[in-house]
Amino acid sequence: MAVNPLPLPDFQAIDGIRLGVARAGIKSPDRDDLVVMEIAEGSEAAAVFTRNAFRAAPVILAERSLANSRPRYLLINTGNANAGTGQQGMADAESCCRALSDAGGAQPDQVLPFSTGVIGEPLPVERIQNAIPEALSALSPSGWQRAASAIMTTDTLPKGATRKLVIDGDPVSISGISKGAGMIRPNMATMLAFMATDAAVPRDQFQSLVAEAAEASFNRITVDGDTSTNDACVGVATGQSHARVLDGKDRVIPALRDAIHDVFRELAQAIVRDAEGATRFVTVRVERARTEAEALKVAFAVAESPLVKTALYAADPNWGRILAAVGRAGLEDLDVSRIDVFLDDVCIVQDGGRSPTYTEADGQAVMDGAEPCIRIVLGRGQAAERVWTCDFSHEYVTINAEYRT
């Protein structure tokens, strides 16, 4: 059961974008598992991809094609990651892209493939190819909601976010979907995320904006510390809106930048809220670090500690586990006597030891809530960062133990 999830929104249609969904029977015959996103000619696209050394064939192919052409289609399948599949996996990804390009009137390198699911199994190419005509016939500007469900794997609910803003009298729309619930410790983006806007943003500025938004959102979440082989975050700017979104120095104006950041953050947090077996959505905030990188090192050490995460599941304010995680984060010259730790506004550690004002009852009251915040004050500088995570439950073990059965 997801933790205080946001309902799927009424997506803003994006001029220049249509989505179609089909049932290819990749893993199960009775569910949507193939998505085609059609992109208007002249649109700009940007993406960030996983840094996992075992990058899936579709990741390699999508990155290569994006560098050489403007995409006309995205082809997304669930149920099979096409990762750890060697040269055959690359050939299979290329075959699927070729099938869509032939059916949709595009060049093969104008199709970007994305896959998610079980690693190490051959991609069922024929099933995907046979389902492409169905997805094309279903193309619609209102296809976001069905697409959000079709890209799910162990997710319990679809994830989406949308915004509409007016810039000098001209409307701009943004919509996005994401998927992910486990194997979540992005090192670029998320498991899969797709965002589109009708704003006219040049390629270089758009790539910078997408990378910046992903860094502040998808790169600030962790479920289990595992970076997937298939992580990808893609943005498309169709340019169909007449709004002026660049300032006099050719920079994206704050209104659009903030709106895209909001969409990315909402999509990223939705993944943690729906994390496998999660019962709590947890913010870990580190303050007064020397650098932002240092703050992130501490935040992730705490957020990914199995001992901290199991204590969170038990609603146990076991602050010693938090201190231990901070201490092993690898900070040089760490003066533990200057560290304070809070659960929400309850001070549990002061100057490196138990706060004289702390009571177990106060700590328990915070931990009994669904969205506690762990705040760590290092007393070393002025930098701050935050990470969103969850607890570890019995269900997380069950889901991953039975993933292939």
C-alpha positions as CSV (number, residue, x, y, z in Angstrom):
1,M,0.0,0.0,0.0
2,A,1.5,3.3,-1.1
3,V,2.1,6.0,1.5
4,N,-0.2,9.0,1.1
5,P,-0.1,8.8,-2.7
6,L,-1.3,11.6,-4.8
7,P,-4.1,10.6,-7.2
8,L,-3.3,10.4,-10.9
9,P,-4.1,13.9,-12.3
10,D,-6.2,15.0,-15.2
11,F,-3.2,15.3,-17.5
12,Q,-2.8,18.4,-19.6
13,A,-2.7,17.4,-23.3
14,I,0.6,18.4,-24.9
15,D,0.3,19.8,-28.5
16,G,2.6,17.6,-30.6
17,I,2.4,14.5,-28.4
18,R,0.2,11.5,-28.7
19,L,0.4,8.2,-26.8
20,G,-0.9,4.8,-27.7
21,V,-1.0,1.6,-25.6
22,A,-1.2,-2.1,-26.5
23,R,-1.1,-5.6,-25.0
24,A,1.9,-7.5,-26.3
25,G,1.7,-10.3,-23.8
26,I,5.4,-9.8,-22.8
27,K,5.0,-11.2,-19.3
28,S,1.2,-11.5,-18.9
29,P,-1.4,-11.7,-21.6
30,D,-4.0,-9.7,-19.8
31,R,-2.4,-6.3,-19.2
32,D,-1.2,-3.3,-21.1
33,D,2.6,-3.6,-21.5
34,L,3.6,-1.6,-24.6
35,V,3.5,2.2,-25.1
36,V,4.3,4.3,-28.1
37,M,4.7,8.0,-27.8
38,E,4.5,9.9,-31.0
39,I,6.5,13.2,-31.2
40,A,5.8,16.0,-33.6
41,E,8.5,16.8,-36.2
42,G,10.9,19.6,-35.1
43,S,10.6,18.8,-31.3
44,E,13.6,18.8,-29.1
45,A,14.4,15.9,-26.8
46,A,16.7,15.5,-23.9
47,A,17.6,12.6,-21.6
48,V,19.7,11.3,-18.8
49,F,20.5,7.6,-18.5
50,T,21.8,5.1,-15.9
51,R,25.5,5.0,-15.1
52,N,25.3,1.3,-14.2
53,A,28.1,-0.5,-16.1
54,F,25.6,-3.2,-17.2
55,R,23.5,-0.7,-19.1
56,A,20.6,-2.4,-20.9
57,A,20.6,-2.6,-24.7
58,P,17.7,-0.1,-25.1
59,V,19.6,2.5,-23.0
60,I,22.7,2.2,-25.2
61,L,20.6,2.4,-28.3
62,A,18.4,5.3,-27.1
63,E,21.4,7.4,-26.1
64,R,23.2,6.8,-29.4
65,S,20.1,7.6,-31.5
66,L,19.3,10.7,-29.5
67,A,22.8,12.1,-30.2
68,N,22.3,11.6,-33.9
69,S,18.7,12.6,-34.6
70,R,15.5,14.2,-33.3
71,P,13.2,11.4,-32.2
72,R,9.7,10.9,-33.7
73,Y,8.7,8.0,-31.4
74,L,9.4,6.5,-28.0
75,L,8.9,2.8,-27.7
76,I,8.4,1.5,-24.1
77,N,7.9,-2.0,-23.0
78,T,7.4,-3.5,-19.5
79,G,7.9,-7.1,-18.4
80,N,11.4,-7.5,-19.8
81,A,14.4,-5.3,-19.3
82,N,16.5,-6.5,-22.2
83,A,19.5,-6.1,-20.0
84,G,22.3,-8.6,-19.6
85,T,21.4,-9.9,-23.0
86,G,24.6,-9.2,-25.0
87,Q,24.7,-8.6,-28.7
88,Q,21.4,-10.3,-29.2
89,G,19.7,-7.8,-26.9
90,M,21.0,-4.9,-29.0
91,A,19.9,-6.6,-32.2
92,D,16.5,-7.2,-30.7
93,A,16.1,-3.6,-29.6
94,E,17.1,-2.5,-33.1
95,S,14.5,-4.8,-34.7
96,C,11.7,-3.4,-32.5
97,C,12.8,0.2,-33.4
98,R,12.9,-0.7,-37.1
99,A,9.4,-2.2,-36.9
100,L,8.0,1.0,-35.4
101,S,9.8,3.2,-37.8
102,D,8.5,1.3,-40.8
103,A,4.9,1.4,-39.4
104,G,5.1,5.0,-38.4
105,G,7.0,6.5,-41.3
106,A,10.2,7.4,-39.6
107,Q,13.9,6.5,-39.7
108,P,15.0,3.7,-37.3
109,D,17.3,6.1,-35.3
110,Q,14.2,8.3,-34.8
111,V,12.8,5.7,-32.4
112,L,14.1,5.6,-28.9
113,P,13.5,2.2,-27.1
114,F,13.0,1.8,-23.3
115,S,12.5,-1.4,-21.4
116,T,11.8,-2.4,-17.8
117,G,11.3,-5.7,-16.1
118,V,13.2,-8.9,-15.5
119,I,17.0,-8.8,-16.3
120,G,18.8,-11.4,-18.3
121,E,15.9,-12.8,-20.4
122,P,15.6,-12.5,-24.2
123,L,13.2,-9.8,-25.4
124,P,10.1,-11.3,-27.1
125,V,10.6,-9.3,-30.3
126,E,7.8,-10.9,-32.3
127,R,5.2,-10.1,-29.7
128,I,6.3,-6.5,-29.5
129,Q,6.4,-6.1,-33.3
130,N,2.9,-7.7,-33.6
131,A,1.5,-5.2,-31.0
132,I,3.0,-2.1,-32.5
133,P,0.0,-1.6,-35.0
134,E,-2.4,-1.7,-32.1
135,A,-0.4,0.9,-30.2
136,L,-0.3,3.2,-33.2
137,S,-4.0,2.9,-33.8
138,A,-4.6,3.9,-30.2
139,L,-2.5,7.1,-30.4
140,S,-4.3,10.0,-28.7
141,P,-3.3,13.3,-27.0
142,S,-5.2,12.0,-23.9
143,G,-3.2,8.7,-23.7
144,W,-1.2,9.8,-20.6
145,Q,-3.3,8.0,-18.0
146,R,-3.4,4.6,-19.7
147,A,0.4,4.9,-20.5
148,A,1.1,5.6,-16.9
149,S,-0.4,2.2,-16.0
150,A,1.1,0.4,-18.9
151,I,4.7,1.1,-17.8
152,M,4.3,-0.3,-14.3
153,T,6.2,-3.4,-13.0
154,T,6.0,-4.0,-9.2
155,D,4.3,-0.6,-8.8
156,T,1.0,-0.7,-7.1
157,L,-0.4,2.4,-8.8
158,P,0.4,4.6,-11.8
159,K,2.4,7.8,-11.3
160,G,1.9,11.1,-13.0
161,A,2.1,14.9,-12.7
162,T,1.0,17.8,-14.8
163,R,1.1,21.6,-14.8
164,K,-0.3,24.5,-16.8
165,L,1.0,28.0,-16.6
166,V,0.5,31.2,-18.5
167,I,3.6,33.2,-19.6
168,D,2.8,36.7,-20.9
169,G,-0.7,35.6,-21.9
170,D,0.4,32.4,-23.6
171,P,-0.3,29.0,-22.1
172,V,2.4,26.4,-21.5
173,S,1.6,22.8,-20.5
174,I,3.7,20.1,-18.9
175,S,2.8,16.4,-18.3
176,G,4.9,13.5,-17.1
177,I,4.7,9.9,-16.0
178,S,7.1,7.7,-14.1
179,K,7.5,4.1,-12.9
180,G,9.5,2.4,-10.2
181,A,9.1,0.8,-6.8
182,G,12.2,-1.3,-6.3
183,M,15.9,-1.3,-7.4
184,I,15.8,2.4,-6.8
185,R,19.0,4.3,-6.2
186,P,19.2,6.4,-9.3
187,N,22.6,7.6,-10.4
188,M,21.2,9.9,-13.1
189,A,17.4,9.8,-13.1
190,T,14.9,7.1,-12.2
191,M,13.7,3.8,-13.3
192,L,11.7,5.3,-16.2
193,A,10.3,8.8,-16.5
194,F,8.8,10.6,-19.5
195,M,7.9,14.3,-19.5
196,A,6.7,16.5,-22.3
197,T,6.0,20.2,-22.7
198,D,4.7,22.3,-25.5
199,A,7.3,25.0,-24.7
200,A,9.8,26.0,-27.3
201,V,13.2,25.3,-25.7
202,P,16.4,25.0,-27.7
203,R,18.2,21.7,-27.4
204,D,21.2,22.8,-25.3
205,Q,19.1,24.7,-22.8
206,F,16.6,21.8,-22.7
207,Q,19.2,19.2,-22.0
208,S,20.6,21.3,-19.2
209,L,17.1,21.9,-17.7
210,V,16.2,18.2,-17.8
211,A,19.6,17.1,-16.3
212,E,19.3,19.8,-13.6
213,A,15.7,18.8,-12.7
214,A,16.6,15.1,-12.6
215,E,19.5,15.8,-10.3
216,A,17.3,17.7,-7.9
217,S,14.6,15.1,-7.9
218,F,15.2,11.6,-9.2
219,N,18.8,11.7,-7.9
220,R,17.5,12.5,-4.5
221,I,15.5,9.3,-3.9
222,T,16.5,5.8,-2.7
223,V,14.4,2.8,-1.9
224,D,17.1,0.1,-1.6
225,G,20.4,1.5,-2.8
226,D,20.3,-0.4,-6.1
227,T,20.9,1.4,-9.3
228,S,19.0,-0.2,-12.2
229,T,20.5,-1.2,-15.5
230,N,17.6,0.5,-17.3
231,D,17.2,3.9,-15.6
232,A,16.2,6.6,-18.1
233,C,14.5,10.0,-17.8
234,V,13.4,11.7,-21.1
235,G,12.0,15.1,-21.8
236,V,10.4,16.4,-25.0
237,A,9.8,20.0,-25.9
238,T,7.4,20.2,-28.9
239,G,7.6,24.0,-29.3
240,Q,3.9,24.2,-30.1
241,S,3.3,27.0,-27.6
242,H,4.0,30.6,-28.6
243,A,5.1,31.6,-25.1
244,R,8.5,33.2,-24.8
245,V,10.3,31.0,-22.4
246,L,13.9,32.4,-22.7
247,D,15.1,35.6,-21.2
248,G,17.3,38.2,-22.8
249,K,20.4,36.0,-22.1
250,D,18.8,32.9,-23.7
251,R,18.2,31.3,-20.3
252,V,15.0,29.4,-19.5
253,I,12.8,31.7,-17.4
254,P,12.2,30.8,-13.8
255,A,8.5,30.2,-14.2
256,L,9.1,27.3,-16.7
257,R,12.1,26.0,-14.8
258,D,10.2,25.9,-11.5
259,A,7.2,24.1,-13.1
260,I,9.4,21.4,-14.7
261,H,11.2,21.0,-11.4
262,D,7.9,20.6,-9.6
263,V,6.8,17.9,-12.1
264,F,10.0,16.0,-11.7
265,R,9.9,16.2,-7.9
266,E,6.4,15.0,-7.8
267,L,7.2,12.0,-10.1
268,A,10.2,11.1,-8.0
269,Q,8.5,11.3,-4.7
270,A,5.6,9.2,-6.1
271,I,8.2,6.4,-6.6
272,V,9.2,6.5,-3.0
273,R,5.6,6.7,-1.8
274,D,4.9,3.5,-3.8
275,A,8.2,1.7,-2.9
276,E,8.0,-2.0,-2.5
277,G,6.4,-2.8,0.8
278,A,6.8,0.8,2.1
279,T,4.8,2.0,5.1
280,R,6.6,5.3,5.6
281,F,7.7,8.1,3.4
282,V,10.9,9.6,5.0
283,T,12.8,12.8,4.4
284,V,16.4,12.8,5.5
285,R,17.8,16.3,5.6
286,V,21.4,17.2,6.4
287,E,22.3,20.7,7.4
288,R,25.4,22.7,8.1
289,A,27.7,20.5,6.0
290,R,30.8,21.9,4.4
291,T,29.6,21.1,0.9
292,E,26.4,19.8,-0.8
293,A,28.3,16.6,-1.8
294,E,29.2,16.1,1.9
295,A,25.6,16.6,2.9
296,L,24.4,14.1,0.3
297,K,27.0,11.5,1.5
298,V,25.6,11.6,5.0
299,A,22.0,11.7,3.8
300,F,22.3,8.6,1.7
301,A,24.3,6.8,4.4
302,V,21.3,7.2,6.7
303,A,18.6,6.7,4.1
304,E,20.1,3.4,2.8
305,S,21.0,1.9,6.2
306,P,19.1,-1.4,6.6
307,L,19.2,-0.9,10.3
308,V,17.7,2.6,10.1
309,K,15.1,1.4,7.6
310,T,14.0,-1.5,9.6
311,A,13.7,0.7,12.7
312,L,11.5,3.0,10.7
313,Y,9.3,0.1,9.7
314,A,9.0,-0.8,13.4
315,A,8.3,2.9,14.3
316,D,11.3,2.6,16.6
317,P,13.1,5.9,17.4
318,N,16.4,4.0,17.6
319,W,18.6,7.1,17.3
320,G,21.8,5.1,17.8
321,R,21.4,3.6,14.4
322,I,21.2,7.1,12.9
323,L,24.4,8.1,14.6
324,A,26.2,5.0,13.5
325,A,25.2,5.7,9.9
326,V,26.4,9.3,10.1
327,G,29.7,8.1,11.6
328,R,30.4,5.6,8.8
329,A,29.5,8.1,6.0
330,G,33.2,8.8,5.5
331,L,33.5,12.5,6.4
332,E,37.0,13.6,7.1
333,D,37.7,15.2,10.5
334,L,34.1,14.7,11.7
335,D,33.6,16.3,15.1
336,V,30.8,14.2,16.5
337,S,30.5,16.6,19.5
338,R,29.0,19.2,17.2
339,I,26.2,17.0,15.8
340,D,22.5,17.4,16.5
341,V,19.8,15.1,15.3
342,F,16.1,15.7,15.2
343,L,13.0,13.7,14.4
344,D,10.7,16.3,12.9
345,D,11.2,19.1,15.6
346,V,12.1,16.7,18.4
347,C,15.8,17.0,19.3
348,I,17.0,13.4,20.0
349,V,20.8,14.1,19.9
350,Q,22.5,17.3,21.1
351,D,26.2,17.8,20.8
352,G,26.8,14.2,19.9
353,G,24.9,12.6,22.7
354,R,21.3,12.0,23.9
355,S,19.5,15.4,24.2
356,P,18.6,16.1,27.9
357,T,15.2,17.2,26.8
358,Y,14.4,14.0,24.7
359,T,11.9,11.5,25.8
360,E,11.0,8.2,24.1
361,A,7.3,9.3,24.1
362,D,8.2,12.3,22.0
363,G,10.3,10.3,19.6
364,Q,7.6,7.6,19.4
365,A,5.0,10.2,18.5
366,V,7.0,11.2,15.4
367,M,7.8,7.7,14.4
368,D,4.2,6.6,14.6
369,G,3.4,9.1,11.7
370,A,3.5,8.1,8.1
371,E,6.0,10.8,7.0
372,P,8.7,11.4,9.5
373,C,11.7,13.7,8.9
374,I,15.2,12.9,10.1
375,R,17.2,16.1,10.3
376,I,20.9,16.0,11.0
377,V,22.9,19.1,11.8
378,L,26.6,18.6,11.3
379,G,27.9,22.0,12.5
380,R,30.6,22.1,9.8
381,G,29.4,24.7,7.3
382,Q,26.4,26.2,5.6
383,A,25.5,23.6,2.9
384,A,22.4,21.5,3.1
385,E,20.8,18.7,1.1
386,R,17.9,16.2,1.4
387,V,17.0,12.8,0.3
388,W,13.6,11.0,0.2
389,T,13.5,7.3,1.2
390,C,11.2,4.7,2.9
391,D,11.3,1.9,5.4
392,F,12.1,-1.8,4.9
393,S,9.2,-4.1,5.6
394,H,8.6,-7.9,5.4
395,E,6.7,-7.3,2.2
396,Y,9.8,-5.8,0.5
397,V,11.6,-9.1,1.1
398,T,8.6,-11.1,-0.1
399,I,8.2,-9.1,-3.3
400,N,11.8,-9.4,-4.3
401,A,12.2,-13.1,-3.2
402,E,9.2,-13.9,-5.4
403,Y,9.9,-11.5,-8.3
404,R,10.5,-14.2,-10.9
405,T,8.0,-16.8,-9.7
